[in-house]
Amino acid sequence: MKRILRHGKIDLALHGLRTGPSGRPLFLLHGRGMRSPDRVPDAVSTWPGPVWALDFTGHGASTVPAGGGYFVEILMADADHALAELGSATVLGRGLGAYVALLLAGARPNEVRGAILCDGPGLSGGGPRPVTPTVLVPKDPGPAPPDPFALLELARDVRPPDYATSFVRQTTQLSDLERPISVCAAERPDWLAAVIEEPGVLVTPLAEALAHYAALK
Amino acid sequence: MDVAQTIDDPGAISYAGAQAPARRRTVDAGGLAIAVHEWGDAAAPPLLLAHGGFDFARTYDVFAPLLAAGGWRVVSWDQRGHGDSQHAALYSWEADVRDALAVLDSTTRGAVPFVGHSKGGSVLTQLADACPHRVTKLVNIDGLPSRARHPDVAGHERSLLRAKELAGWLDHRRRTKDAERKSGTLADLARRRGRMNPRLSPEWLLYLASVGARRDAAEPSGSSAAEPSGSSGGGFRWKLDPTLRFGGFGPWRPEWTLLRLPGLAPPLLGFLASVSEPMGWDTTEEILRPHLPPGAEIVRLPETGHFIHIERPREVADRVLAFLA
């Protein structure tokens, strides 16, 4: 099942990978340059409820806009459109999607019932501070996803550790969950290394994190 | 001026010293149509001129002709989502810098002077840093970096503040698909803009509305020509993309821009405002001094707000022309 959500001038594709069961959905966010999986991934098959996955702007079945202009916060707004559709959800992000899941947990601390941060493409972003400025223009901004502008720009977004931890603190202060953020990633870019030092963040295997959030009311 | 004319006929509105661009063309910036406006002799040496946020190239209708009269081909453009340029799905700082380079590349593959106001000054400062081989001199009109103001609030309150800001921005994004600019007469549009530009004259703001607004498509039926346009809201809207809004948030911090200033390659002339106002950056010489590149000239004009080149076009143009000579 596919739902189309309108975000500004973009049509976002939200895929229902498992829509039968009732209960809180597990909401998947893909990595940089990826797209939603076609079926429920084995690694999350133990989730008892529905499973949904979003294609970010310029990825998968979502619109590829002209002229680029990507930044991580606009992907958070993509994910927020899906959250509005799903109501509350447990969010699982890979790579770039893990960083977006953290931002979304901080921005919507009551609707996000647990954020699970996993390894995947784009976990590091552009590093903790800006590098030498340069103007990047893809040679062929063709229409097929992923958008080459997205690949370029989402490899350069700066992720200062204190920016990431400010979202953690906001999540832990405003969510009623004791451990609203679970880190399952083995790669530890600077922002994520800082995140796991924060109270309320648990480093845990994926299966355990899924079981924990599935058991929540 | 006949009031009915100000409502119905943008072409009837003029302003002393204002000149429409001599040429208008379109540049393809990664698939996005960017409107380019030029003043002056097409064979004169080019100069790149960038407008500020929520402005458009024709806010230079007085200032640009003064530079053109000094012997320059003045090339400006409407930033994405502004003026006559295409409304984009995505807006970012990097995208504005890239669009600026597309305009420059469409003009020359050589190096030219950069002149920018406010956000345009900051965008061109970054382009100068990224592409020092493309710029000869840099003029920044009240777009030099400042420091963020950190309200002195405790951690928990600060989280609540940010949460409100974040939720507010996300709620705004949820509404963008239906966003449209508020309709009004040209006089209404000028009056509304005056709130953010309190130092600019009503005559100038009305002129800006006459070149920066678009007339609504005619209503299909039911509204006779004799009927006042108030029922449909006035008939004009600013061309600016309604999804754009002030503020926002992100990881960027102004000190990062300050840290890049000392290494800027081109000679720098910077103008600073001396009167604080809503659109201003409140940059001071005290903040800038430790960060200025060698030989930089900073000019702070007395009793002048953020729109320095609009308040004092002749004086600013003369100083710019002397600096570029």
HADDOCK unambig.tbl for C-alpha pairs under 7 A between the chains (distance, minus, plus):
assign (segid A and resid 6 and name CA) (segid B and resid 177 and name CA) 6.57 0.50 0.50
assign (segid A and resid 7 and name CA) (segid B and resid 174 and name CA) 6.59 0.50 0.50
assign (segid A and resid 7 and name CA) (segid B and resid 176 and name CA) 6.89 0.50 0.50
assign (segid A and resid 7 and name CA) (segid B and resid 177 and name CA) 6.03 0.50 0.50
assign (segid A and resid 8 and name CA) (segid B and resid 89 and name CA) 6.89 0.50 0.50
assign (segid A and resid 8 and name CA) (segid B and resid 173 and name CA) 6.99 0.50 0.50
assign (segid A and resid 8 and name CA) (segid B and resid 176 and name CA) 4.69 0.50 0.50
assign (segid A and resid 8 and name CA) (segid B and resid 177 and name CA) 4.08 0.50 0.50
assign (segid A and resid 9 and name CA) (segid B and resid 89 and name CA) 5.33 0.50 0.50
assign (segid A and resid 9 and name CA) (segid B and resid 177 and name CA) 6.41 0.50 0.50
assign (segid A and resid 10 and name CA) (segid B and resid 89 and name CA) 6.73 0.50 0.50
assign (segid A and resid 65 and name CA) (segid B and resid 89 and name CA) 6.08 0.50 0.50
assign (segid A and resid 66 and name CA) (segid B and resid 30 and name CA) 6.38 0.50 0.50
assign (segid A and resid 66 and name CA) (segid B and resid 31 and name CA) 5.01 0.50 0.50
assign (segid A and resid 66 and name CA) (segid B and resid 32 and name CA) 5.57 0.50 0.50
assign (segid A and resid 67 and name CA) (segid B and resid 29 and name CA) 6.29 0.50 0.50
assign (segid A and resid 67 and name CA) (segid B and resid 30 and name CA) 4.42 0.50 0.50
assign (segid A and resid 67 and name CA) (segid B and resid 31 and name CA) 5.44 0.50 0.50
assign (segid A and resid 67 and name CA) (segid B and resid 32 and name CA) 5.39 0.50 0.50
assign (segid A and resid 68 and name CA) (segid B and resid 90 and name CA) 6.47 0.50 0.50
assign (segid A and resid 68 and name CA) (segid B and resid 95 and name CA) 6.60 0.50 0.50
assign (segid A and resid 69 and name CA) (segid B and resid 90 and name CA) 4.88 0.50 0.50
assign (segid A and resid 69 and name CA) (segid B and resid 91 and name CA) 5.02 0.50 0.50
assign (segid A and resid 69 and name CA) (segid B and resid 92 and name CA) 4.85 0.50 0.50
assign (segid A and resid 69 and name CA) (segid B and resid 94 and name CA) 6.78 0.50 0.50
assign (segid A and resid 69 and name CA) (segid B and resid 95 and name CA) 4.92 0.50 0.50
assign (segid A and resid 70 and name CA) (segid B and resid 90 and name CA) 6.43 0.50 0.50
assign (segid A and resid 70 and name CA) (segid B and resid 92 and name CA) 6.76 0.50 0.50
assign (segid A and resid 77 and name CA) (segid B and resid 170 and name CA) 5.85 0.50 0.50
assign (segid A and resid 77 and name CA) (segid B and resid 173 and name CA) 6.61 0.50 0.50
assign (segid A and resid 81 and name CA) (segid B and resid 174 and name CA) 6.61 0.50 0.50
assign (segid A and resid 107 and name CA) (segid B and resid 163 and name CA) 5.84 0.50 0.50
assign (segid A and resid 107 and name CA) (segid B and resid 166 and name CA) 5.60 0.50 0.50
assign (segid A and resid 107 and name CA) (segid B and resid 167 and name CA) 5.92 0.50 0.50
assign (segid A and resid 108 and name CA) (segid B and resid 167 and name CA) 7.00 0.50 0.50
assign (segid A and resid 133 and name CA) (segid B and resid 129 and name CA) 6.88 0.50 0.50
assign (segid A and resid 133 and name CA) (segid B and resid 130 and name CA) 4.99 0.50 0.50
assign (segid A and resid 134 and name CA) (segid B and resid 130 and name CA) 4.74 0.50 0.50
assign (segid A and resid 135 and name CA) (segid B and resid 98 and name CA) 5.85 0.50 0.50
assign (segid A and resid 135 and name CA) (segid B and resid 130 and name CA) 6.69 0.50 0.50
assign (segid A and resid 141 and name CA) (segid B and resid 30 and name CA) 6.59 0.50 0.50
assign (segid A and resid 158 and name CA) (segid B and resid 251 and name CA) 6.79 0.50 0.50
assign (segid A and resid 159 and name CA) (segid B and resid 251 and name CA) 6.68 0.50 0.50
assign (segid A and resid 160 and name CA) (segid B and resid 251 and name CA) 6.72 0.50 0.50
assign (segid A and resid 163 and name CA) (segid B and resid 251 and name CA) 6.04 0.50 0.50
assign (segid A and resid 170 and name CA) (segid B and resid 159 and name CA) 5.27 0.50 0.50
